[in-house]
């Protein structure tokens, strides 16, 4: 046996080199696949609707809790079988009765940076604006927000839908 090994040492070395090369190639391919998956997950956007309803302050925001940009492909506001592109348009006449701190125009097609937010509406009220505040709360309580978005790898993410019925608790 030792004689056979010494006579075929170059062949054994060549076969061993090929086997080790194939194992190395397999490991490299697996590592590359794992790295690609990690890269995609590390820049994944995470959409979330944030609501605030205080005694004299109301807001609705779209936040990106992910680590990558959130590319908005669809944004829809629905209320009473009607559809809107701006949340402020869903308030009927109540929207014109106050001065808004801020509100967002149509955000479809816009990009939300990681850890940032779009304020869809924000208003503060004085004590004599109770009726307007209540009308806006009632309108928000019947509203559903839907956002469709994708990541920088052009992969669509699951839509996020939020019913704003929380504003009806007053």
Secondary structure by P-SEA (a helix, b strand, c coil): caaaaaaaaaaaaaaaaaaaaaaaaaaaaaaaaaaaaaaaaaabbbbbbbbbbccccccccccccccbbbbbcbbbbbccccccccccccccccccccccccccccccccccccccccccccccccccaaaaaaaaaaaaaabbbbbbbcccccccccbbbbcccccccc
